[in-house]
Amino acid sequence: MKITILSVGKIKEKYWNMALDEYGKRLSRYCRLEMIEVADEKTPDGASEALEHQIRQKEGKRLLDKIPGGAHVIALAIEGNMPDSVELSRKIERLGIHGTAHIVFIIGGSLGLDPEVLNRADEQISFSRMTFPHQMMRVILLEQIYRSYRIMNGEPYHK
């Protein structure tokens, strides 16, 4: 299976990139991993609601342009369903069993995802009702995907 992490913004901090590289190596024995970043828009302090909407739309268009046909799309959104690790593992496994060859996880920028992206998604999941920096969310997502594969394969992993 191929898993793509499609996200807004670049990661500049070395420590986040090191963590992403580590989970990329770990996941290489289970799936083909692809990380795609689209440019984020600068949001001025005190931006109006209209400007924030325009920014989400621009970022959303960039994301939508990168979604390949036939992929199962999962958007990370605070409003989404909140699976535990075992449920996420079962979801990924079930998708593979039913012929899904490509899963795309989408992480929005600082203002979240445009409604068009959420509408395009096959489902939405949430890791918490709290807000996390998108850089950290990439690491958390990769860790959970890695944990999912360990669970699927009956391999030990700390709880």
PLY file of the C-alpha trace (Angstrom):
ply
format ascii 1.0
element vertex 159
property float x
property float y
property float z
element edge 158
property int vertex1
property int vertex2
end_header
0.00 0.00 0.00
1.07 3.57 -0.62
0.46 6.19 2.04
0.80 9.87 1.26
0.95 12.62 3.85
-0.22 15.77 2.10
0.28 18.87 4.20
0.41 22.64 4.12
3.72 24.35 4.84
7.34 23.36 5.03
9.07 21.97 8.07
12.16 24.00 8.82
13.17 22.65 12.22
15.80 19.93 12.09
14.33 17.97 15.00
10.94 17.54 13.28
12.64 16.43 10.08
14.75 13.93 12.03
11.61 12.47 13.61
9.88 12.26 10.22
12.92 10.55 8.71
13.00 8.02 11.55
9.35 7.06 11.12
9.82 7.01 7.35
12.57 4.41 7.79
10.45 2.36 10.19
7.46 2.45 7.85
9.48 1.43 4.79
9.09 -2.25 5.68
5.28 -1.95 5.70
4.27 0.56 3.01
5.49 3.06 0.46
5.46 6.47 2.13
5.28 9.78 0.31
5.38 13.21 1.92
4.03 16.13 -0.13
4.11 19.72 1.10
2.21 22.56 -0.51
3.01 26.20 0.12
1.25 27.95 2.95
-0.09 31.48 2.81
1.12 34.06 5.27
-1.66 35.14 7.61
-1.23 38.66 8.96
-2.05 39.29 12.60
-5.62 40.44 12.96
-6.65 39.05 9.57
-10.34 39.44 8.81
-12.60 36.43 8.52
-12.85 37.10 4.77
-9.06 37.09 4.39
-8.75 33.88 6.41
-11.39 32.31 4.13
-9.37 33.34 1.05
-6.20 31.88 2.56
-7.92 28.54 3.32
-9.26 28.51 -0.25
-5.80 29.07 -1.78
-4.20 26.40 0.39
-7.16 24.11 -0.27
-6.79 24.42 -4.03
-3.11 23.47 -3.75
-4.05 20.43 -1.68
-6.85 19.36 -4.01
-4.52 19.61 -7.01
-2.19 17.04 -5.38
-4.79 14.37 -4.57
-4.43 11.48 -7.01
-7.49 9.83 -8.48
-8.56 6.60 -6.82
-6.96 7.39 -3.48
-8.87 7.07 -0.23
-8.63 10.51 1.37
-8.59 11.04 5.13
-8.59 14.65 6.33
-7.33 15.47 9.79
-9.92 17.79 11.30
-10.85 18.64 14.86
-14.50 17.80 14.06
-13.64 14.33 12.74
-14.18 10.93 14.32
-11.65 10.18 17.05
-10.42 6.58 16.59
-8.06 4.92 19.01
-4.88 3.27 17.73
-6.48 -0.14 17.26
-9.40 1.36 15.32
-7.02 3.27 13.03
-5.06 0.06 12.47
-8.24 -1.83 11.58
-9.29 1.00 9.23
-5.99 0.87 7.31
-6.09 -2.93 7.22
-9.71 -2.99 6.02
-8.99 -0.50 3.27
-6.13 -2.68 2.03
-8.21 -5.85 2.15
-10.94 -4.17 0.12
-8.52 -3.13 -2.61
-7.47 0.37 -1.65
-3.93 0.80 -2.91
-3.40 4.40 -1.84
-4.40 6.36 1.26
-3.85 10.11 1.42
-3.88 11.81 4.81
-4.32 15.60 4.64
-3.05 18.03 7.27
-4.08 21.67 6.92
-2.22 24.82 7.77
-2.61 27.12 10.74
-6.18 28.07 9.76
-7.33 24.50 9.15
-8.74 22.99 5.98
-10.99 24.61 3.42
-14.53 23.15 3.29
-13.86 21.93 -0.28
-11.00 19.77 0.98
-13.18 18.42 3.79
-15.92 17.65 1.25
-13.44 15.85 -1.02
-12.25 13.66 1.84
-13.76 10.22 2.18
-13.63 10.68 5.94
-12.33 12.96 8.65
-10.44 11.91 11.74
-9.30 13.82 14.77
-6.43 13.04 17.09
-7.74 15.39 19.75
-10.05 18.33 20.25
-6.89 20.32 20.93
-4.96 22.16 18.24
-1.42 21.05 17.41
1.21 22.70 15.22
1.08 21.08 11.78
4.76 20.11 12.06
4.07 18.14 15.23
0.92 16.64 13.74
2.93 15.09 10.92
5.14 13.31 13.43
2.14 12.18 15.50
0.39 10.91 12.37
3.42 8.95 11.18
3.87 7.43 14.63
0.24 6.30 14.63
0.53 4.83 11.12
3.65 2.95 12.24
1.82 1.78 15.37
-1.08 0.67 13.13
1.16 -1.57 11.07
2.74 -3.05 14.20
-0.74 -3.83 15.54
-1.84 -5.32 12.19
1.16 -7.62 12.15
0.81 -8.70 15.77
4.18 -7.17 16.57
4.98 -5.75 20.00
4.83 -2.02 20.49
4.75 -0.06 23.71
1.36 1.03 25.03
0 1
1 2
2 3
3 4
4 5
5 6
6 7
7 8
8 9
9 10
10 11
11 12
12 13
13 14
14 15
15 16
16 17
17 18
18 19
19 20
20 21
21 22
22 23
23 24
24 25
25 26
26 27
27 28
28 29
29 30
30 31
31 32
32 33
33 34
34 35
35 36
36 37
37 38
38 39
39 40
40 41
41 42
42 43
43 44
44 45
45 46
46 47
47 48
48 49
49 50
50 51
51 52
52 53
53 54
54 55
55 56
56 57
57 58
58 59
59 60
60 61
61 62
62 63
63 64
64 65
65 66
66 67
67 68
68 69
69 70
70 71
71 72
72 73
73 74
74 75
75 76
76 77
77 78
78 79
79 80
80 81
81 82
82 83
83 84
84 85
85 86
86 87
87 88
88 89
89 90
90 91
91 92
92 93
93 94
94 95
95 96
96 97
97 98
98 99
99 100
100 101
101 102
102 103
103 104
104 105
105 106
106 107
107 108
108 109
109 110
110 111
111 112
112 113
113 114
114 115
115 116
116 117
117 118
118 119
119 120
120 121
121 122
122 123
123 124
124 125
125 126
126 127
127 128
128 129
129 130
130 131
131 132
132 133
133 134
134 135
135 136
136 137
137 138
138 139
139 140
140 141
141 142
142 143
143 144
144 145
145 146
146 147
147 148
148 149
149 150
150 151
151 152
152 153
153 154
154 155
155 156
156 157
157 158
